[in-house]
Amino acid sequence: MSATQSAEYRESPGRIMSGEMAEQPRVLRHVLTEGAARIQEVAAAVAARRPRFVLLAGRGTSDNAALYAKYLLEIRLGLPCGLTSMSTTTAYGAKPDLRDVLAITVSQSGGSPDVVASTRAAREAGAITVAVTNDPDSPLAGVSEFHIDILAGPEKALPATKTYTASLLALYLFAEGLRGGDGAAARVLPELAESVLARQDEVRALASRYRFADRMVITSRGYGYPTAKEAALKLMETSYIPALSYSGADLLHGPLAMVDNVSPVIAVVTDGSGGEALQPVLDRLRGRGADLVVVGPAARLQGATAGFALPTRGVPEELQPVLEILPLQLLAYEVTMARGQDPDAPRALAKVTETH
């Protein structure tokens, strides 16, 4: 961290993260207007190769974006997908046969050595490699056959916000391009994102519930599950609250036992099949008297302790994660500020994490 950045953090805690969250509507517009054509070109070139399987890789926030792509590609295209265990090649030297496999690596910086090494190994093993990064000059872009630039601009705060939503949108446009679609449904996102971010006062009121929390549970199903994982990561890295993320189905297979009437639970409810699948979980949580906050369509907030209603009307379920994460980013920020900590500079973290 430079001396100038250190001074910025000391003088105005949270200013950088706050500013970058506010940039997200502009970034989404930029991806739609300046990035969509290139993403379509990459998608057309990859589709012509007719991959039969997809491997997705990423770390941290980028891993959650990759998980979102897994849902997209399996549901929308019927392509079987897996999340890569990078250590199989970087630590164990495995040499899988990846012919006819599409390997997508998501990385904000494109600089982590294991991400670069595993992508290089995938290409050498015959995979079609696509890098999704915020830096076209990064090492990851250099070793990949194709590159998608998420066009988010410099991100200085350690917690990733705008690069996450930009990655989701870029992956959506890529998936639509693979199936011959134009991604037109995404054009509503910038305006809706502005409307969600304008409601920060609502989130600040919710944050007061969690100022003294010892732990939190965040749950969802389907397209909302990557949002639950990303929200938990944001809360842990900024406020240091242990936040456990579970698929609603997994929550019922044991972890539900730790939920009681003082346990804070956030449920991310999509307006669609994922939300329907989560309903029995919400019923069980209410039955246990959990302190339940629902983020989702207004109709799903009934019976919850509190909630944040999302504008989901007319938004396909597969695009709702771009909106779902916004109030949860704000929540991480507000909880951290309420606890007297600086969300711009979480302890022990670096912007580029160099795992091997």
ZISULFEN-V192647 format. One line per field, one symbol per residue. phi: phi as a letter, one per 40 degrees, with the letter a starting at -180 (. if undefined). psi: psi as a letter, one per 30 degrees, with the letter a starting at -180 (. if undefined). burial: b if it has 9 or more other ideal C-beta (glycine too) atoms within 8 Angstrom, else e. A space follows every 10 residues. Layout:
phi: ???
psi: ???
burial: ???
This chain:
phi: .ccccdcccc cadgccddcc ccccdccccc cccbbccccc ccccccdccf cbabbbbibg dccccccdcc cdccccbgcc bbcccccccc bbgcbccbcg bcbbbbadcg bcdccccccc ccccchccbb cbbbacccdc dccccbbbcc fcgdbccccc bccccccdcc cccccccccg cbgccccccd cccdccccbc cccccccccb dbccaabbba agdccdcccc cccccccbcg ccbbbbddcc dcchcdcccb cbccbbbcbc ciccccccdc ccccccccgc cbbbbicdcc ccgccaabcc cbcgbddccc dccdcccccc cdcccccccg bbccbdcgbb cbcccb
psi: kleeeeeeee eikfeeeeee effeeeeeee eeeffeeeee eeeeeeeffi kflkkkklkb eeeeeeeeee eeeeeffgkk llkkjffeee efgkiljgkg kjjkkkkefg fkeeeeeeee eeefggljkk kjlgjfglee eeflelkkkf hflkjekekk dffeeeeeee eeeeeeeegg lfgfffffee eeeeeeffhf eeeeeefffg egkfllkkla lbffeeeeee eeeeeefefg kjjkkkkeee efheffffka ggjkkkkjjl jaeeeeffee eeeeeefggk jkkkjakeff fkflelljkk ifkgjkefff feeefefeee eeeeeeefgg ljffikkgll ejjil.
burial: eeeebbebbe eebbbbbbeb bebbbebbbb bbeebbebbb ebbbbbbebe bebbbbbbbb bbbbbbbbbb bbbbebbebe bbbbebebbb eeeeeeebeb bbbbbbbbbb bbbbbbbbbb bbbebbbbbb bbbbbeebeb bebbebbbbb bbeebebbbb bbbbbbbbbb bbbbbbbbbe eebeebebbb ebbbbbbebb ebbbebbebb bebebbbbbb bbbbbbbbbb bbbbbbbbbe bebbbbbbbb bbeebbeebe eebbbbbbbb bbebbebbeb bbebbbebeb bbbbbbbeeb beebeebbeb bbeebebbbb bbbbbbbbbb bbbbbbbbee bbbbebeeee eeeeee
